[in-house]
Amino acid sequence: MNIKDQANRLLLHPERRFGADLDTWMVDVGGEGLENALQDPDSIIPTIKNAELLGLGGSGFPTHIKWSYVSEEGLNEDGSRSTDIDKYLICNGNEDEPGTFKDRILLKETPHQVIEGALITALGVGANQIVFYINPEQKGSLEAMEEATEQWSDSTLLQRISTELGRPLELFVVASSGHYIGGEETAALESIEGNFPFPRGKPPYPAKAGLFGMPTLINNIETIANVSHIMRNGAEWFKSLGRGSSHGTKIFSLSGDVLRPGAYELPMGTPLQELIDIHGGGMLLNRKLKAVFMGGPSNTILTPKDLDVPLDFYKVQERRSSLGTGAMIVVSEGTGVVRRVTEYISFFAKSSCGQCPSCKTGTYYAAQLLTKIDSGSGSQADLDTLINLTKILPGSGRCHLLDGAMKLLDSSLYHFMDEYEQPLLIDKTVDNR
Ligand code: SF4
């Protein structure tokens, strides 16, 4: 078995893509990780720490640190866990960014590995309520999770966790509002509480006062899906799946101008060129690569000189971009970058929840200016204003939506200024006639 086969045995193994059947999951690989966790619940967080599992929803934050914060909440004076206050685990499957389509596959095709990972996580941090928070646009995911959680309700394993926790462990499937911003972790809390998903200010952080004011852990679906495998095979096994200094695997949502777009689970640290040329089948019509919109696409754009970058959180950061959700939207020579950026900034403008004036007006204004420039009716003053927005807006919003939008805009101006200036020159020529 080579590294690729081994990696493919993890989250997206084709033989496990047959839906919501708990018995089949148990015959295949299910239950072993949970059994190990039940034998020694105190080993769960240290094992995740040793595996160096990172948050795979885009943060890249060490998972065990987040878990430890929540684990330390709701303790009695003698250090034992209180059973008087609820503690929540939210498994975030809102996934609504352009070009990202990994969590919906995990939820729809392999719901039991997600649920088993969530059960182990709840046991590790002492949560007695698990919420699977799912985008209702992904109807198949929602249905698969409803069916799968129902199957676990009579499981003896679930009963054993409840015994260990000293109270019943309950599972809920909740449809999100479907808004992009509802994926932001504090917006998810509002949404689950039945409100519009306005992101909350921090502090307090969800670990202290999250859902209904109670300690809450929020993890992305892909992060949770890794947990049962780590508890089954051990931290060293997980670490060995990565390449070079990277650990584990990552699901890359590859789309755009490639022959074989799709979700590819590969060793963390796989070079960008290999993702595009080997797994993606190369560029459509043998065109040259022009740019890769990274992670959502609310990050700095990568260009052909970055093809050698190993795809992991740290190495991509060294190129001043971010791996984000692992979404890679590939565009080829001949594609207008200004038009693409206009589409994405318009998406962010529509997605802004509107509670920060700088975000609401800033993204809207940027989208207007971009549309004007792209249509050939912009002026140098419009371009100067656009550049100025990338300098004054970052840091003025409550959540990362505004900063992400500005990062994308700023890097497109840096790499493709000629494409912004070109329509202005054409306009000037027309004026001179
Ligand atoms: S930055 Fe934008 S999306 Fe985020 S809270 Fe403020 S207005 Fe809402």
Residues whose N, C-alpha, C, O or C-beta is under 5 A from the ligand:
A	BS01	SF4	P199 S351 S352 C353 G354 Q355 C356 C359 K360 G397 R398 C399 L401 L402
